[in-house]
Amino acid sequence: MNSIARAVPEVALQAIRKLIADEGFGPGDALPSQRDLALQLGVSRASLREALSSLSALGMISVQPGRGVFVQAPAQAAGHDSTPGWPFAAKASPVDIFQLRYALEGFAAGLAAVTLSADELDALEDNVEAMRRELKAGDFDAAAQLDFEFHRRILLASGNQAMLSILTASAEIFLESQKLPFIRAERAMETWQEHRKILRALARRASVSAQKTMQEHVRNAALRTGISFIAPTAS
């Protein structure tokens, strides 16, 4: 079994979505017990809990201690290759873009932690503060532009011109992916909080932490959009 196939919580998440759709579960319906679900899906209880936590964050289920797991919103059986309003379907799906960002920007953040200058760090701090102000004001378009700029500056600081050129050549697609998480206004400040965590790792010159924190941010951004994707796990 390859490393992608071992991303068990992601596979479990997709399997639960498919189960909800295929079995016709509707809002308010109870799913099988967690023990039965784990057996049915062939996953550990820990992996199942992680999958349920992600689905709960998406507002699709409600985990009620002592009572069970209840459906809150219907799930689509297929993946997320057709996000409503996504204008670049002919080029790449949102899932493709988030997977690319996970790999590209995680690596870039790890590099930037050991290469960025004091001036570049100051510019990132200014960016994070500006995003906080725009989110407080409810200007999500401006916040998305600052989001894009934050990630662009990290790619620039990494010193890898090939990665930066990928972003530059596909700037419209990347920017659109950074607008998607803001469709959930009540969770918009999470983007700022995650940027602060990335910034702290960069300021400490903690390469491994910067890479991991960036990858968590990209995955969380996708989840806020309603997208889950499979990523390789360490063997």
DODREN-92030 format. One line per 8 residues: number of its first residue (from 1); for each residue x, y, z of N, C-alpha, C. Coordinates in steps of 0.1 Angstrom, whole numbers, plus 2048, in hexadecimal, padded with zeros to 3 digits. Layout:
NUM	X/Y/Z/X/Y/Z/X/Y/Z  ...;
end
This chain:
1	809/7F4/800/800/800/800/809/80C/800  806/816/7F7/80F/822/7F6/80B/82C/801  813/837/802/811/840/80D/804/848/80B  7FF/84A/7FF/7F3/851/7FD/7E7/849/802  7E8/83C/7FF/7DD/833/804/7DC/832/813  7E8/835/81A/7E8/834/828/7E3/841/82F  7DE/84B/827/7D8/857/82E/7CA/853/832  7C9/84B/83D/7BD/844/841/7B2/84E/845;
9	7B5/858/84D/7AA/861/851/7A3/868/845  7AB/86B/83A/7A5/871/82E/79C/867/827  7A1/85B/826/799/850/81F/78C/84E/827  78D/84E/834/782/84B/83D/778/857/83B  77D/863/83A/774/86E/838/76C/86D/82B  773/86A/821/76C/868/814/762/85C/814  765/852/81C/75D/846/81C/750/849/824  751/852/82F/745/855/837/73C/85E/82E;
17	742/868/827/73A/870/81D/732/867/814  739/85D/80E/733/854/804/728/84C/80B  72A/848/817/720/840/81F/714/849/821  715/855/825/70A/85E/827/702/860/81B  709/862/80F/702/864/803/6FB/858/7FE  703/84D/7FE/6FE/840/7F8/6F2/83A/800  6F2/83C/80D/6E8/836/816/6DC/840/818  6DD/84C/812/6D3/856/813/6D1/85C/821;
25	6DB/85D/829/6DA/863/836/6D7/872/834  6CD/877/83C/6C9/885/83B/6CC/88C/848  6CB/899/849/6CD/8A1/855/6C5/89B/860  6CC/899/86C/6C5/893/878/6C7/884/879  6CA/87D/86E/6CC/86F/86F/6D9/86B/876  6D8/860/87E/6E3/85B/885/6EB/852/87C  6F8/853/87C/701/84A/876/703/83E/87F  709/833/879/70C/827/882/716/82C/88D;
33	717/824/898/720/828/8A3/72E/829/89E  737/830/8A5/744/832/8A1/74B/824/8A0  748/81B/8A9/74E/80E/8A9/74A/806/89C  73D/807/898/738/800/88C/73E/807/880  73F/814/880/745/81C/875/753/818/872  75B/817/87D/769/813/87C/76A/805/876  762/7FC/87B/762/7EE/875/75E/7EE/867  753/7F5/863/74E/7F6/856/758/7FB/84C;
41	760/806/850/769/80C/848/777/806/848  779/7FE/852/786/7F7/854/791/801/858  78E/80A/861/798/814/866/798/814/875  7A2/81A/87B/7A3/81A/889/79A/825/88F  797/824/89C/78E/82E/8A2/794/83B/8A1  7A2/83C/8A3/7A9/849/8A2/7A7/850/894  7A9/848/88A/7A7/84D/87C/799/851/87A  78F/849/87F/781/84D/87D/77E/85A/884;
49	783/85B/891/780/868/898/786/874/891  792/872/88A/797/87E/883/78E/881/877  789/877/870/781/879/865/774/880/869  76E/87B/874/761/881/879/764/88F/87E  76F/892/883/772/8A0/887/773/8A9/87B  779/8A5/870/779/8AD/864/76B/8AF/85F  763/8A5/85E/755/8A6/859/74D/8AF/862  750/8AE/86F/749/8B7/879/74C/8C6/876;
57	759/8C8/873/75E/8D6/870/758/8DB/863  754/8D2/85A/74E/8D6/84E/73F/8D8/850  73A/8D5/85C/72B/8D7/85E/723/8CC/858  729/8C0/855/721/8B6/84F/71C/8AC/859  722/8AA/864/71E/8A1/86F/71F/8A8/87C  718/8A3/886/719/8A7/894/71C/89B/89C  728/89C/8A3/72C/891/8AC/727/895/8BA  71D/88E/8C0/717/891/8CD/71B/886/8D7;
65	724/889/8E0/729/880/8EA/71D/879/8F1  71E/86C/8F2/714/864/8F9/707/861/8F1  706/868/8E5/6FA/866/8DD/6FE/860/8CF  708/865/8C9/70C/85F/8BC/710/86A/8B2  711/866/8A5/715/86F/89A/708/871/892  705/87E/88F/6F9/881/888/6FC/88A/87C  6F5/887/871/6F7/88E/864/6F1/89C/866  6F9/8A6/862/6F3/8B4/862/6F0/8B9/854;
73	6F8/8B4/84A/6F6/8B9/83C/6F9/8AD/833  6F1/8AC/828/6F4/8A1/81E/702/8A2/819  708/897/815/715/896/80F/715/892/801  71D/897/7F9/71F/893/7EB/728/887/7EB  724/87C/7E3/72C/870/7E3/739/872/7DC  739/87A/7D2/746/87C/7CA/74E/885/7D2  75B/887/7CD/764/890/7D3/760/89E/7D1  769/8A8/7D1/766/8B6/7D0/76C/8BC/7C3;
81	76C/8B4/7B9/771/8B9/7AC/769/8C4/7A6  75D/8C6/7AA/754/8D0/7A4/74F/8D9/7AF  757/8E2/7B4/753/8EC/7BE/74B/8F7/7B7  73F/8FA/7BC/737/905/7B6/73F/912/7B5  73E/918/7A9/744/925/7A7/753/924/7A3  759/918/7A3/767/917/7A0/769/919/791  770/923/78D/771/927/77F/77C/920/777  784/917/77D/78F/912/776/78E/902/775;
89	782/8FE/774/77F/8EF/773/786/8E9/768  788/8F0/75D/78E/8EA/751/79D/8E8/753  7A3/8EF/75C/7B2/8EE/75F/7B5/8E5/76A  7AE/8E7/775/7B1/8DF/781/7A6/8E1/78B  7A3/8D6/793/799/8D7/79D/79E/8DE/7A9  795/8E2/7B2/79A/8E8/7BF/7A2/8DE/7C7  79E/8D1/7C6/7A6/8C6/7CD/7B4/8C6/7C8  7B6/8C7/7BB/7C3/8C7/7B5/7CC/8D2/7BA;
97	7C5/8DE/7BB/7CD/8EA/7BF/7D1/8E9/7CE  7C7/8E5/7D6/7CB/8E4/7E4/7D6/8D9/7E6  7D6/8CE/7DF/7E0/8C4/7E0/7EE/8CA/7DC  7ED/8D2/7D1/7FA/8D8/7CC/7FF/8E2/7D6  7F6/8EA/7DC/7FA/8F4/7E6/800/8ED/7F2  7FA/8E2/7F6/7FE/8DA/802/80D/8D6/800  810/8D1/7F4/81E/8CD/7F2/827/8D8/7EF  823/8E2/7E7/82C/8ED/7E3/82F/8F6/7EF;
105	824/8FB/7F5/825/905/7FF/82B/900/80C  828/8F4/80F/82E/8EE/81B/83D/8ED/81A  842/8E9/80F/850/8E8/80C/856/8F6/80C  84F/8FF/806/854/90D/805/855/913/813  84C/911/81C/84C/916/829/858/911/831  85B/904/82F/866/8FE/836/873/904/831  874/907/824/880/90E/81F/881/91C/824  876/923/824/876/931/828/87A/933/836;
113	877/929/83F/87A/92A/84D/889/92C/84F  891/927/845/8A0/929/847/8A6/932/83D  89E/938/834/8A4/941/82A/89E/950/82B  892/952/831/88C/95F/830/894/969/838  894/976/833/89B/981/839/892/987/844  898/990/84C/891/997/856/886/9A0/84F  88A/9A6/844/880/9AF/83D/874/9A7/838  877/99B/833/86C/992/82E/863/98E/83A;
121	869/98B/845/861/987/851/859/993/855  85E/99F/855/856/9AB/858/84A/9AD/84F  84D/9AA/842/842/9AC/838/837/9A2/83B  83A/996/83F/830/98C/842/829/98F/84F  82F/995/858/829/99A/864/81F/9A5/861  823/9AE/858/819/9B9/854/80D/9B3/84D  810/9A9/844/805/9A2/83D/7FB/99C/846  800/995/850/7F7/98E/85A/7EE/998/861;
129	7F4/9A3/865/7ED/9AD/86C/7E2/9B4/863  7E6/9B6/857/7DD/9BC/84D/7D1/9B3/84B  7D4/9A6/84A/7C9/99C/848/7BF/99C/854  7C4/99D/860/7BC/99E/86C/7B2/9AA/86B  7B7/9B6/866/7AF/9C2/865/7A4/9C0/85A  7A8/9BA/84F/79E/9B8/844/793/9AE/848  797/9A3/84F/78D/99A/854/784/9A0/85E  789/9A8/867/781/9AE/871/777/9B8/86A;
137	77B/9BE/85F/772/9C7/857/769/9BF/84E  76B/9B2/84D/762/9AA/844/765/9AB/835  771/9B0/832/775/9B1/824/77D/9A4/820  775/99A/81B/77B/98D/819/783/98D/80C  77F/996/802/787/997/7F6/795/99C/7F9  796/9A6/801/7A3/9AC/805/7AB/9A2/80D  7A4/99A/816/7AB/990/81E/7B0/985/815  7A9/981/80A/7AE/977/801/7BA/97B/7FA;
145	7BA/988/7F6/7C6/98E/7EF/7D2/98D/7F8  7D0/991/805/7DB/990/80F/7DF/982/811  7D6/979/811/7D9/96A/812/7E2/966/807  7DE/96A/7FB/7E7/966/7EF/7F5/96C/7F1  7F5/979/7F5/802/980/7F7/80B/979/801  805/975/80C/80C/96E/817/813/961/812  80B/959/80A/811/94D/805/81C/950/7FA  819/95B/7F2/823/95E/7E8/830/963/7EE;
153	82F/96A/7F9/83B/96F/7FF/843/963/805  83D/959/80A/844/94E/80F/84B/946/804  844/944/7F9/84A/93E/7ED/856/946/7E9  855/953/7E9/860/95C/7E5/86C/95A/7EE  869/95A/7FB/873/959/805/87A/94B/805  873/941/800/879/934/7FF/885/934/7F6  886/93D/7EC/891/93E/7E3/890/934/7D7  885/92D/7D6/883/923/7CB/87B/92A/7C0;
161	882/92E/7B6/87B/936/7AB/871/92D/7A3  874/920/7A2/86B/917/79B/85E/917/7A2  85E/916/7AF/851/915/7B6/849/922/7B5  851/92D/7B6/84B/93A/7B5/845/93C/7A7  84B/937/79D/846/939/78F/839/931/78D  838/925/794/82B/91E/793/820/926/799  822/92D/7A4/818/936/7AA/815/941/7A0  81F/947/79B/81D/953/792/816/950/786;
169	819/944/780/812/940/774/804/93C/776  800/938/782/7F3/934/785/7ED/93D/790  7F0/949/790/7EC/952/79B/7DD/953/79D  7D6/953/792/7C7/954/793/7C1/948/79A  7C6/93C/797/7C1/930/79C/7C4/92F/7AB  7D1/933/7AF/7D4/933/7BD/7CC/93D/7C5  7CA/948/7BF/7C2/953/7C6/7B4/94E/7C8  7AE/948/7BE/7A1/943/7C0/7A0/938/7CB;
177	7AA/930/7CC/7A9/926/7D6/7AA/92C/7E4  7B0/938/7E5/7B2/93F/7F2/7A5/947/7F5  79D/949/7EB/790/94F/7EE/786/945/7F4  787/939/7EF/77D/92F/7F3/77A/92E/802  785/92D/80A/782/92B/819/779/936/81F  77A/942/819/772/94D/81F/763/94D/81C  75F/942/815/750/941/814/74A/93E/821  751/939/82B/74C/937/838/751/942/841;
185	74A/94D/841/74E/959/848/751/957/857  749/94E/85D/74A/94C/86B/758/945/86F  75F/940/865/76C/939/867/777/941/861  775/94D/85C/77F/954/854/78B/957/85D  789/95A/869/795/95E/872/79E/952/874  79A/946/871/7A3/93A/872/7AF/93B/868  7AC/941/85D/7B7/943/853/7C2/94C/859  7BE/957/860/7C7/960/866/7CF/959/871;
193	7C8/951/879/7CE/94A/885/7D8/940/87F  7D5/93A/875/7DF/930/86F/7EB/937/869  7E9/943/863/7F4/94B/85E/7FD/94F/869  7F7/953/874/7FF/956/880/808/94B/884  803/93E/884/80A/933/888/816/930/87F  813/932/872/81E/930/868/829/93B/86A  824/947/86D/82E/952/86F/837/94F/87B  831/94A/886/839/947/892/843/93D/88F;
201	83F/932/887/849/928/883/854/92E/87B  851/937/872/85B/93D/869/864/946/872  85F/94D/87B/866/956/884/870/94E/88C  86C/942/890/875/939/898/880/932/88F  87F/934/882/887/92D/879/885/91D/87A  879/919/87E/876/90B/880/871/905/873  87A/8FF/86B/877/8FB/85E/86C/8F0/85E  86E/8E6/866/864/8DB/866/856/8E0/86A;
209	856/8E8/875/849/8ED/87A/843/8F6/86F  84B/8FE/868/845/907/85E/83E/8FF/853  845/8F4/84F/83F/8EC/844/833/8E5/849  833/8DF/855/827/8D9/85A/81B/8E2/85C  81E/8EE/862/814/8F8/864/80E/8FD/857  816/8FF/84D/810/903/840/808/8F8/83A  80C/8EC/83B/804/8E1/836/7F7/8E0/83D  7F7/8E1/84A/7EA/8E1/852/7E1/8EC/84E;
217	7E7/8F8/84B/7DF/904/847/7D8/901/83A  7E0/8FB/830/7DA/8F9/823/7CF/8EE/824  7D1/8E4/82C/7C6/8DA/82E/7BA/8E0/835  7BC/8E8/83F/7B1/8EE/846/7A9/8F8/83D  7B1/8FF/835/7AA/908/82B/7A1/900/822  7A6/8F5/81D/79E/8EC/815/791/8E7/81C  793/8E3/828/787/8DE/830/77D/8E9/832  782/8F6/835/778/901/836/770/903/82A;
225	776/8FF/81E/76F/900/812/766/8F5/80F  767/8EA/817/75F/8DE/815/767/8D3/80C  774/8D5/80C/77C/8CC/804/786/8C4/80D  786/8B7/80B/790/8AF/811/799/8A9/807  7A6/8A7/809/7AE/8A1/7FF/7B8/897/806  7BD/88E/7FF/7C6/884/804/7D4/889/801  7DD/888/80C/7EA/88C/80B/7F3/880/810  7FF/87F/80B/808/874/80F/80B/876/81E;
233	80D/86B/825/810/86B/833/81E/865/835  825/868/840/832/863/842/831/854/844  83B/84D/83F/83A/83E/841/840/83A/84E;
end
